[in-house]
Structure formats: C-alpha cells, structure tokens
Amino acid sequence: MTVDAELQIHEVRSAEGAEVSVVVRCLRGPVHLGAHFSRVRDSQAPIDLTVTRMVRYDRPVHVIDPVHSGLVTLHGTGAHELGPTLGTTGREVMAVIQGRTSPTP
C-alpha cells in the first residue's frame, strides 16, 4: 500500500460505536474528507477508518495540510488502536495512522 497521508493522534475526544473523534496533527498529506486509513505506524495494527468530518478553529473544513492540527471524526473499525502506547524508553508514544487521501467527489 502506498501511504500519502499520516495523522498523529493527540487525544481521543469521544468514541461511540463505529465513530471516533480525535484531535490530530497532520504529518503527511494534505488529508481530505474521505481519506481512508488502514494501519497504525510502527505497530502495523490493522484499522479501517474513513474521515467523515474535519474542524479547525471551530469551523468545518474539507482538508488539513501538514503541520496543522484539527478535530477529525473517523468512521469504521479500529478506534481502540488510537490511544497512546508505551515506547521502549517508557514514555507515552502517540499513535500515527497511515493511509490514502482523496478529495471528496
């Protein structure tokens, strides 16, 4: 799989059923509405999450560019993989999800 989108998860705000809202920082992209994420970097944990909503500065947006942050709603499976893990140094490591980005049709 070619990876052209990465979001670093800073905080899981809410998770209900198949929907999860997270505060993210865009590491690779830009990431558009409809982007699909299929794995967690480093752990390679399988996920199947699609971006359904993005908010920056309390306004809905259609894209988040690298180095910018926002509140992103994802829909699908694998939300339990988005929390921080302990790294080899004993410090918390934030999850980074990887996938493909595509503009909303």
C-alpha positions as a printed Julia matrix, in Angstrom:
105×3 Matrix{Float64}:
   0.0    0.0    0.0
   1.21   3.46  -0.85
   0.98   5.85   2.08
   0.37   9.5    1.27
  -1.46  10.53   4.45
  -0.43  10.44   8.11
  -2.25  11.83  11.13
  -0.73  11.83  14.61
  -3.4   11.3   17.26
  -3.01  13.67  20.21
  -6.26  12.95  22.03
  -9.28  10.71  21.62
 -12.21  13.02  22.4
 -15.07  10.55  22.02
 -15.73   7.07  20.7
 -19.21   5.68  20.15
 -19.88   2.6   18.08
 -18.11   2.92  14.75
 -17.35   6.64  15.15
 -14.4    8.27  16.91
 -13.46  11.96  17.24
  -9.78  12.73  17.69
  -7.5   15.75  17.91
  -4.8   15.26  15.27
  -1.75  16.83  13.72
  -1.27  16.24  10.0
   2.2   14.81   9.36
   1.78  13.91   5.68
  -0.88  14.94   3.23
  -2.86  17.06   2.68
  -5.63  14.93   4.18
  -9.08  15.44   2.61
 -12.56  14.43   3.67
 -12.99  10.81   2.6
  -9.36   9.88   3.28
  -9.0    6.22   4.28
  -6.62   4.98   6.98
  -5.71   1.3    7.11
  -2.88   0.92   9.64
  -1.16   2.34  12.7
   2.5    3.21  12.03
   5.12   1.22  13.96
   2.6   -1.27  15.37
   1.15  -2.06  11.92
  -2.19  -2.59  13.71
  -4.94  -3.0   11.12
  -7.64  -0.36  11.12
 -10.33   0.61   8.62
 -11.24   4.26   9.26
 -12.53   6.96   6.93
 -12.52  10.72   7.6
 -16.11  11.96   7.75
 -15.64  15.4    9.34
 -12.86  17.93   9.99
 -12.93  21.05  12.15
 -10.27  23.75  12.58
 -10.79  26.81  14.78
 -14.44  25.8   15.33
 -15.15  25.77  11.56
 -15.77  22.76   9.31
 -13.04  22.3    6.68
 -12.51  19.89   3.78
  -8.75  19.49   4.13
  -5.97  19.62   6.72
  -2.44  20.3    5.49
   0.81  19.07   7.07
   1.81  20.58  10.41
  -1.74  21.81  11.05
  -3.99  20.39  13.73
  -7.71  19.87  13.95
 -10.58  17.79  15.28
 -11.27  14.85  12.96
 -14.15  12.4   13.01
 -13.37   8.92  11.71
 -15.86   6.15  10.93
 -15.11   2.44  10.75
 -13.22  -0.14  12.8
 -10.04   0.05  14.85
 -10.7    3.05  17.1
  -9.32   1.09  20.07
  -5.87   1.25  18.38
  -5.72   5.08  18.51
  -4.66   5.57  22.13
  -1.07   6.17  23.23
   1.28   3.26  23.88
   4.44   2.96  25.96
   7.61   3.25  23.9
  10.92   1.5   24.54
  12.0    4.36  26.82
   8.88   4.03  28.97
   7.38   7.26  27.66
   3.97   7.53  26.0
   4.05   7.43  22.21
   1.1    8.87  20.32
  -0.42   6.73  17.56
   0.17   7.74  13.94
  -2.36   6.43  11.44
  -1.37   5.91   7.81
  -3.42   5.68   4.67
  -4.53   7.17   1.4
  -6.04  10.59   0.93
  -8.53  11.53  -1.72
 -10.78  14.52  -2.26
 -14.49  14.14  -1.67
 -16.2   13.59  -5.06
